[in-house]
Amino acid sequence: MFITQFLCDNCIIDDFSPSSKDEALYILAEKTSSVSGGVEAEYILGILKERELLGSTGIGGGIAIPHGKVKGIDRLIVIFARSKSGVPFDAIDSMPVHIIFLLIAPDAASISYLKILSRISRLLKTEGFYNSLLQAEDVFSIKKLIKEADERLPLSL
């Protein structure tokens, strides 16, 4: 199972510039709603905010991986956003976030949800990958970088 199976061309935001975590989550919820087949953005936003109450998904090092399970969608959805200026995201290291991978899964998708969440985390630990994403020229370049790095990672059991 590859990340790029769930990352459509319309699911990449290469010029992401919200001024707050709440605004970032709202924009990501709107984007997810637009590719989900009709799930309301406000519902998705509620799921994301509920998850953030458990602890920030800003994992440090300029990275956030907001995620949640949503009733009413039939497949996993990955949204990628890049903020060159950085988003104040209440990350665990208090630093702004530049790279965001959002994962939304169907309510019953436990195993695939955890596998893709783990894969995103492993991908972001790949040496040089973060900087390559920051320096990519456009959406096409970002998708190509993600695809190539994703294909190099071994598939988990």
N, C-alpha and C positions, 0 to 999 in steps of 0.2 A: 504494500500500500504506500503510494507516494503522495506527498503534499500537493504536488501539481495536479493530481486527479481532482482536487477540490478547489483549486485556485483558477478561476476563469480570468480571461483578459480584462473584463470589467471589474474585477475584484482587486485591482492594484491601483493605489493612490500614490503617485510619485511626488506630489507637491502638497503635503499634508501640513496645515498650519493653524490648528486650533490653539486657542489661548489658555485652555484649561483641560483638565482630565474629563470633566463633565461634558464639555463641548466635543472632545475627541470621541468619547463613548457615544454621544448622540450622532455624530457624523458616521461613525462605524455602524451603528444600528440602522441608520437610514440606508447606507450602502448595502448592508445585509438584507434589509427588507426588499430592496429593489431587485436583488438576484434570487430571493428565496421563493418566489411564487406566491406572494401575497401575505406573508406574516407581517403584522403591523410593527413598525419601527419602535413605537412606545413600549410594546410588549418585550421586544428584544432588549431595549434599553433597560427595562426593569430587571431582566435576568442578569445583564452585565453589571448593573449597580449592586444587585444583591450579592453577586460573587465578590465584588470589590469590598463589601463589608466584612468579608472573611479575612481579608488581607489584600494588599495591593498586588496586582498582577504585573506591576512594574518590577521586574526581577533584578534590576541593576545593570550597570554597564551600558545604559542607553537603550535598553530593550524592555518591551512589555508584551505579554501574551494574554490578553483578556480572553476569556472563554466561558462557555455555558451551554447548557442543553435547553432546547426550545421545542415545545409542542407545536406541531403544525408544519414542520419542515420534514422532507423525506430523504435528505442527504446531508452530508457534512459540507460546510462552507468555510473556506479560508479566505480572509481578506488581509491584504498586505498594505501597510501605509508607511511612508517614509517622510520624516520631518527633518529637513536640513537645519532648521532653527531650533528644534527641540520643543517638546511638549512637557509642561509641568504635570507629572503623572503620579505624584506621591510614591515614587519608586523607593525600594528598600534602601538604596544608597543616596536618596534625596537628589539625584541628578536628573536632568531632563531626559526624556525618551526620544530617540530618533528613529527607531525601528519598531514597528508594531505588527505582530501577527495575531489576528483575531480568529478564533476557532469557535464556530457554532455547530452543534450536533443535534440530531433528532433526540428526543427525550429518552428513547430506548437504546441508543447506540453507545453502550458502555465500552466495549472492547476497542472498537474502531476509534472512538473518541480519545481514549487513553493512548492508543498507538500513535495517532497523528500528533497529539499534544507532546508526547515524548520525542517524536521525530523532529518536530519544530525546535524543541529545546536542544536536541543533539546537533541539528543543522546550524543553529546559532553559535554553538561552541566550536564549529569548524574554524580553524585558523585562517584569518584574513577575510572570512565571509562577510562579517559585519561591515568592515571598511569597503569592501567591494560593492555592497548594497548602497552604502552612502554615496559612493562615487559614480554609480551607474548613471548613464545619460538620460534614459527614458524608460517608459513602461516595458517596452520590448526587451531592453537590456536587463532590467530587473527580473522579468519572467525567465529569461535565458539563464541568468546566474542561479536563480532558485532551482530551475530544472536540472542544470548540470550538477550542482552541489547535492541535490536530492537524489539523483541517480548514482552518485558516488558513495552515498551512505549505505552501509549494509542494511538489508531488510531485517527487522526484528522477528523473532519467532512468534 
